[in-house]
């Protein structure tokens, strides 16, 4: 009883530490629940042969994506929704917990589904998964940064506040260009004070150009090998053009502002 009272007294004296511990427990609990949900989806997948079962895994390279695609393609016609649900939940799981591998799921989607369906699926999964990652980072990551780096966090907040009218365009730009990995953007956006709405919308529209390339590559997945490159020079040039276009409204707004000020 005395120890319990002492712990309660310490928590009351240091609420920041208690809140951080609670946030860590919450994130771990959410991860375990999400993992159980993913396992449930896989457990209810149509029965496959022992040889096919070895390919039912999250793809980490082109060869694994190809083998998985070949298996899923055999069951897609009779179990279309189950196959799509499997891709949907896996994609969101990877995005939510900043786990690499979503690029190969984008390629896989291009192989399994019509182009328009695959593009909508990938953009939706990216926006939803990134938003969930954003909220988890806001729950835990922001607390850690504010606790250990308060001055830097305040400096970031001032910079973001100055560009609050252009955040949507900046998020689109970051998603189109390969300068920063998506998982890094998802984790740091709430820490530097980016609101959820422009973050989610910017993600949905910003991932469309690179997803366009990945889905197009997925249509030839059965002929791809581990030595093939998903992004050709033509694709890189197109992504560069999309990135420039995403920043045009910002420059126009500044020019008009200077003209009428």
C-alpha positions as CSV (number, residue, x, y, z in Angstrom):
1,X,0.0,0.0,0.0
2,X,2.8,2.3,0.9
3,X,4.6,1.6,-2.4
4,X,1.4,2.3,-4.4
5,X,0.9,5.6,-2.6
6,X,4.5,6.5,-3.3
7,X,4.1,5.7,-7.1
8,X,0.9,7.8,-7.2
9,X,2.7,10.6,-5.5
10,X,5.6,10.5,-8.0
11,X,3.1,10.4,-10.9
12,X,1.3,13.4,-9.5
13,X,4.5,15.2,-9.0
14,X,5.7,14.5,-12.5
15,X,2.6,14.3,-14.8
16,X,4.7,14.7,-17.9
17,X,6.5,11.4,-17.2
18,X,3.2,9.7,-16.5
19,X,1.6,11.0,-19.7
20,X,4.7,9.8,-21.7
21,X,4.4,6.3,-20.1
22,X,0.7,6.2,-20.9
23,X,1.4,7.3,-24.5
24,X,4.0,4.5,-24.9
25,X,1.6,1.9,-23.5
26,X,-1.2,3.2,-25.8
27,X,1.0,2.9,-28.9
28,X,2.2,-0.6,-28.1
29,X,-1.4,-1.6,-27.4
30,X,-2.6,-0.2,-30.7
31,X,0.2,-2.0,-32.5
32,X,-0.7,-5.3,-31.0
33,X,-4.4,-4.9,-31.8
34,X,-3.5,-3.9,-35.3
35,X,-1.3,-7.0,-35.6
36,X,-4.2,-9.2,-34.4
37,X,-6.5,-7.6,-36.9
38,X,-4.0,-8.3,-39.7
39,X,-3.7,-11.9,-38.6
40,X,-7.5,-12.2,-38.6
41,X,-7.7,-11.1,-42.2
42,X,-5.0,-13.5,-43.2
43,X,-6.6,-16.4,-41.3
44,X,-9.9,-15.8,-43.2
45,X,-8.1,-15.9,-46.6
46,X,-9.2,-18.7,-49.0
47,X,-7.3,-22.0,-48.4
48,X,-4.1,-22.2,-50.5
49,X,-1.7,-25.0,-51.2
50,X,1.4,-25.6,-49.1
51,X,3.5,-24.3,-51.9
52,X,1.5,-21.2,-52.3
53,X,1.4,-20.5,-48.6
54,X,5.1,-19.7,-48.5
55,X,4.5,-16.8,-50.8
56,X,1.7,-15.3,-48.6
57,X,3.9,-12.7,-46.9
58,X,4.5,-8.9,-47.0
59,X,6.7,-8.4,-50.0
60,X,10.1,-6.8,-49.4
61,X,11.4,-7.0,-53.0
62,X,10.2,-7.4,-56.6
63,X,10.6,-11.2,-56.6
64,X,8.5,-11.6,-53.5
65,X,5.9,-9.2,-54.9
66,X,5.9,-11.2,-58.2
67,X,5.3,-14.6,-56.4
68,X,2.6,-13.1,-54.1
69,X,0.9,-11.5,-57.2
70,X,0.9,-14.8,-59.0
71,X,-0.8,-16.5,-56.0
72,X,-3.4,-13.8,-55.4
73,X,-4.2,-13.5,-59.1
74,X,-5.5,-17.1,-59.0
75,X,-7.9,-16.4,-56.2
76,X,-8.9,-12.8,-57.3
77,X,-11.8,-13.7,-59.5
78,X,-13.6,-15.8,-56.9
79,X,-12.5,-13.9,-53.8
80,X,-12.1,-10.3,-55.1
81,X,-13.1,-8.5,-51.9
82,X,-11.0,-10.7,-49.7
83,X,-7.9,-10.1,-51.9
84,X,-8.6,-6.4,-51.9
85,X,-9.2,-6.4,-48.2
86,X,-5.9,-8.2,-47.6
87,X,-4.0,-5.6,-49.7
88,X,-5.9,-2.7,-48.0
89,X,-5.3,-3.8,-44.4
90,X,-1.6,-4.7,-45.1
91,X,-0.9,-1.4,-46.8
92,X,-2.5,0.6,-43.9
93,X,-0.6,-1.5,-41.3
94,X,2.7,-0.7,-43.0
95,X,2.0,3.0,-43.4
96,X,0.6,3.4,-39.8
97,X,3.7,2.0,-38.1
98,X,6.2,3.4,-40.6
99,X,7.3,-0.1,-41.8
100,X,8.9,-0.2,-45.3
101,X,7.3,-2.2,-48.1
102,X,4.3,-0.2,-49.3
103,X,6.1,0.5,-52.6
104,X,5.9,-3.2,-53.5
105,X,2.2,-3.3,-52.5
106,X,1.6,-0.4,-54.9
107,X,3.3,-2.4,-57.7
108,X,1.3,-5.4,-56.6
109,X,-2.0,-3.4,-56.8
110,X,-1.1,-2.4,-60.4
111,X,-0.8,-6.1,-61.2
112,X,-4.0,-7.3,-59.5
113,X,-6.5,-4.5,-60.2
114,X,-7.5,-2.2,-63.0
115,X,-5.4,1.0,-63.2
116,X,-8.1,3.4,-61.8
117,X,-9.1,1.0,-59.0
118,X,-5.4,0.5,-58.1
119,X,-4.6,4.2,-58.1
120,X,-7.6,5.0,-55.9
121,X,-6.8,2.1,-53.5
122,X,-3.2,3.2,-53.1
123,X,-3.9,6.9,-52.6
124,X,-6.7,6.1,-50.1
125,X,-4.5,3.6,-48.2
126,X,-1.5,6.1,-48.2
127,X,-3.6,9.0,-46.9
128,X,-5.4,6.9,-44.2
129,X,-2.3,5.0,-43.1
130,X,-0.2,8.2,-43.0
131,X,-2.9,10.0,-41.0
132,X,-2.9,7.2,-38.4
133,X,0.9,7.3,-38.2
134,X,0.5,11.1,-37.8
135,X,-1.9,10.6,-34.9
136,X,0.4,8.0,-33.2
137,X,3.4,10.4,-33.6
138,X,1.3,13.2,-32.2
139,X,0.4,11.0,-29.2
140,X,4.0,10.0,-28.4
141,X,6.6,11.6,-30.7
142,X,5.5,15.2,-30.1
143,X,5.6,14.6,-26.3
144,X,9.2,13.3,-26.5
145,X,10.4,16.2,-28.7
146,X,8.6,18.8,-26.5
147,X,10.2,17.2,-23.4
148,X,13.8,17.0,-24.6
149,X,14.0,19.6,-27.4
150,X,11.5,22.3,-26.5
151,X,13.5,25.2,-28.1
152,X,13.8,23.4,-31.4
153,X,10.1,22.5,-31.4
154,X,9.2,26.1,-30.9
155,X,11.4,27.2,-33.7
156,X,9.8,24.6,-36.0
157,X,6.3,25.7,-34.9
158,X,7.2,29.4,-35.9
159,X,8.4,28.3,-39.4
160,X,5.2,26.2,-40.0
161,X,3.0,29.0,-38.8
162,X,4.5,31.4,-41.3
163,X,3.7,28.9,-44.1
164,X,0.3,27.9,-42.8
165,X,-1.5,29.0,-46.0
166,X,0.8,26.9,-48.2
167,X,1.1,23.7,-46.1
168,X,-1.1,21.7,-48.6
169,X,1.2,22.5,-51.5
170,X,4.4,21.8,-49.4
171,X,3.0,18.4,-48.4
172,X,2.2,17.5,-52.0
173,X,5.7,18.6,-53.0
174,X,7.3,16.4,-50.3
175,X,5.2,13.4,-51.3
176,X,6.0,13.8,-55.0
177,X,9.8,14.2,-54.6
178,X,12.1,11.5,-53.1
179,X,14.0,13.9,-50.9
180,X,12.5,12.6,-47.7
181,X,11.0,9.1,-47.2
182,X,7.3,8.9,-46.5
183,X,7.7,7.3,-43.1
184,X,9.9,10.3,-42.0
185,X,7.3,12.8,-43.2
186,X,4.5,10.9,-41.3
187,X,6.4,10.9,-38.1
188,X,7.8,14.5,-38.1
189,X,4.7,16.4,-39.5
190,X,2.8,16.5,-36.1
191,X,6.0,17.2,-34.2
192,X,6.6,20.4,-36.2
193,X,3.0,21.5,-36.0
194,X,1.5,20.6,-39.4
195,X,-2.3,20.2,-39.0
196,X,-3.9,16.9,-39.9
197,X,-6.2,18.2,-42.7
198,X,-3.6,19.6,-45.1
199,X,-1.4,16.7,-44.2
200,X,-4.0,14.1,-45.2
201,X,-5.2,15.9,-48.3
202,X,-1.6,16.6,-49.4
203,X,-0.7,13.0,-48.9
204,X,-3.7,11.8,-51.0
205,X,-2.9,14.0,-54.0
206,X,0.9,14.0,-53.5
207,X,1.3,10.2,-53.6
208,X,-0.7,10.0,-56.9
209,X,2.2,10.8,-59.3
210,X,4.7,8.3,-57.8
211,X,1.9,5.7,-57.4
212,X,1.0,6.2,-61.0
213,X,4.5,5.1,-61.9
214,X,4.5,2.2,-59.5
215,X,1.1,0.9,-60.6
216,X,2.1,1.2,-64.3
217,X,5.2,-0.9,-63.5
218,X,3.0,-3.4,-61.7
219,X,1.1,-4.1,-64.9
220,X,4.3,-5.9,-66.1
221,X,5.1,-7.4,-62.7
222,X,5.1,-11.0,-64.1
223,X,8.1,-10.0,-66.4
224,X,10.0,-7.9,-63.8
225,X,13.1,-9.1,-61.9
226,X,15.0,-7.9,-58.9
227,X,17.5,-6.1,-61.3
228,X,14.7,-4.0,-62.9
229,X,14.2,-0.4,-61.8
230,X,10.7,0.7,-61.0
231,X,11.5,4.4,-61.8
232,X,13.0,5.1,-65.2
233,X,14.6,8.4,-66.2
234,X,11.3,9.3,-67.9
235,X,9.4,8.7,-64.6
236,X,11.9,10.8,-62.7
237,X,11.5,13.7,-65.1
238,X,7.7,13.5,-64.8
239,X,7.9,13.4,-61.0
240,X,10.1,16.5,-61.2
241,X,7.6,18.3,-63.3
242,X,4.8,17.4,-60.9
243,X,6.9,18.7,-58.0
244,X,7.4,22.0,-59.8
245,X,3.7,22.3,-60.6
246,X,2.8,21.7,-56.9
247,X,4.9,24.8,-55.9
248,X,3.6,27.1,-58.7
249,X,0.6,28.3,-56.6
250,X,2.9,29.3,-53.8
251,X,5.1,31.5,-56.0
252,X,2.1,33.0,-57.7
253,X,0.5,33.8,-54.3
254,X,3.8,35.5,-53.2
255,X,4.0,37.5,-56.4
256,X,0.4,38.7,-56.2
257,X,0.9,39.5,-52.5
258,X,4.0,41.6,-53.3
259,X,2.2,43.4,-56.1
260,X,-0.8,44.4,-54.1
261,X,1.0,45.2,-50.8
